Amino acid sequence: FFFRFGRRFESPLLWQSIIMIITMLLMLKLCTEVRVSNELNVKRRSFAAADSKDEEIKAPPKRSYLDFDLNYFWHWSKFTDYVQCVLTFTGVTGYITYLWLDSSLFVETLGFLAVFTEAMLGVPQLYRNYQNRSTEGMSIKMVLMWTSGDTFKTVYFILNQAPFQFSICGLLQVFVDIAILLQVYLYSYYPQKPVSHTAHPASTKAL
C-alpha cells in the first residue's frame, strides 16, 4: 500500500492488496476464535476428568500484544490485539515512508519487502508438510486454486509491466505452490514414516 506512494502502479494491484489484507484479517479473526475455543474445550475436558486435582487446573493465560513477550508474539488471545498491532505497524511504517519517500532506494526496498512477504505465505504450509512427511487433511483443490490464482496474477504483472518486485515475487509464489503440489504427489504415492513433532500454531495461509 505505501509502496504506491513512492512508485505509482495500476489501481487493480492496489485494490487486490487492500482486499487481501481485509481477507487475511477476517481469517485471522476466525483462527483466533477457533484456537481460543479449543483451549477452553481442553480445559473443560480436563476439569471433568481431574477429580481431586481440579483445583490445580488453570485456564490458559490471556496474551496481549502489550505483554512484549517475544515467545508469544502473534499468539494472542483476542483479535483486537492483532488489530492494534497491525494499526501500530501501519502507523510506524507510514511515518517512516513519509520521511524517506524521496529516497528511491527506500521505496524500491519497501516494495520488495512488501511483495516478498506476500510471496512467502505458502512457506509455513510447505515446511509443515515437510515436518509431518504428509499432506493429509490438506485440500488439493485449495492448493490448485492458489497455484492458478498466483499464476494468472504473475502473468498479469509481466504483461502489464508492473514494477519488477511484483513479477519476481509472483514467480517465487508460483514456485512455492508448485513445490506444495509436488509434496502432495510425493507423500500420496510414496508415503513416508511420520516424524514426531511439536504442535505449531496455524499459519495465516495454512488452514
Salt bridges, closest charged atoms under 4 A:
GLU33 OE2 - LYS29 NZ 2.51
GLU39 OE2 - ARG35 NH1 3.90
GLU108 OE1 - ARG7 NH1 3.09
GLU118 OE2 - LYS153 NZ 2.85
ASP150 OD1 - LYS153 NZ 3.64
